[in-house]
Amino acid sequence: MEDEIEQTMRMIKEAEMRTGCIMPLYNVVETENEYIVTVDMPGVKKEEIELQAYEDRLSIEAPCREHIPSRRFGNRYRLLVELPGGVDVSSASARYLHGVLEVKIAKKGRKGTKIVVE
C-alpha cells in the first residue's frame, strides 16, 4: 500500500513538472441526483477561476496567489475531473469559500417519459 501511495505521489510531481501547473486535491461525491466536486485551491480569487462543464468531466484552472519558492510547482492550478456518469451541464452551480471550490452538477435523467398515443 505504501508503495502505491509513493508511486502516485511521484506521478503527480512528474505531471506538475511537465505542465508547470499544480494539481490541487479534490474529492467527488455521488448522491442519488447529483455529483458534488470539492477542490482545494487556497489563495485564488473567485473571479479568476475558469470552470468548464462537459457531459462527462469538469475542467478547472486558476492562477495561484501564494508565493511558491520552487519553479517546478508552477504558478497555476489545473485539474480535469472525470465524472462517473453523464451530467446535465445546464444544472451546474459553483461557489468558492475559504479556499475551497464546490461544484454541484445534476446527473442526466434516466427516467422514461410517458408518451401519449393519439
N, C-alpha and C positions, 0 to 999 in steps of 0.2 A: 504494500500500500504506500509506504513512504517513497519507494522508487517511482511509482506512478505520479505522485504529487510533485516530486522533484523534476520529473520529465515534463510535466505540464507547465510548471513554472519556467523551466528552461525554454520551452516552445514559446511562451508568452514574451519572454525577454528577447528572444530572437526576432519575433514579429515586430516588437516595438523598435528594435534597432533597424530593421529593414524599412519600415514605413515612416519612422520618425514620429510616431504617434503613441499615445498612452492608451492601452486597452483598459477601461475602467471596470471595476467589479460590478456585476449586475445579477439580478435574480428574476426568474419568470415564474409566476404563479398562475395556475389554471383553475378557474372556477367553473361552475356549470354554464355560465353565459358569456364569460369574457376571459381575456388574458390581462394580467397586471404585471408590467415590467418596471422594476426599480433599478436605477443606475446611480452609483456614487460618482459625483462629479464636483468635488469641492472647488470653490474659487471661481466658478463660472457665473457670468451674468446671464440671466434667463433670456434676454433679448438676443444673445449671440448663439443660442442653441439651434442647430439645424437638425430638424427631425422630419423624416420622411416615412410614411407608412405604405407598405405594399401588401398584397394579398397573403404573403407568407413570411414577411420579415419586416423589421424596423431598422432604419439607418439613422445613427445618431452621431453628430460631430459638433465640437465646440472648442474654442481656444482655452488653454489653461491660463489661469491668472496668477497662480502661485509660482514663486521663483523655483526653478528646478536646476540644481547645480550641475547636473551631468547632461551633456548634449544627447547622449544615447537614449534618453527617455522622451525626447521630442518636446513639442510645445502645444500639442492638440490632443484632445480626447477623440477617439474614433472607434465606433463599435457597430457591428452588424449583428443583429439578434434574429436568428431563425425561429419562427413561431411554429409550434407543433401542428397547427391546422390552419385552414383558411379563415380570414377575418373580414369584417365589414369595415373598410378603411374610412368610410364617411362617419363612423361612430367614434373614431379615435379622439381622446382628450388627454391633455398632459398638464402637469403642474410641477413647479420646481420650488423646493422649500428646504432651507438649511443644507444645501449641497447635494440633495437627492432629487433626481428626476423621476417622476412616476407617470407612466403612460398606461392608460386603460383603453382597451380596444375589444369590441364585441366579436364573438365568434360568428361566422356565417351561419345563417339559419339552415337547419337541415330538416325542418318540418315541412311536410307537404302542404299544399294549398288546395282547398276544395274547389273543384271546377263544376259549375252548373251546366248541365246539358240542356240545350234548347231544342 
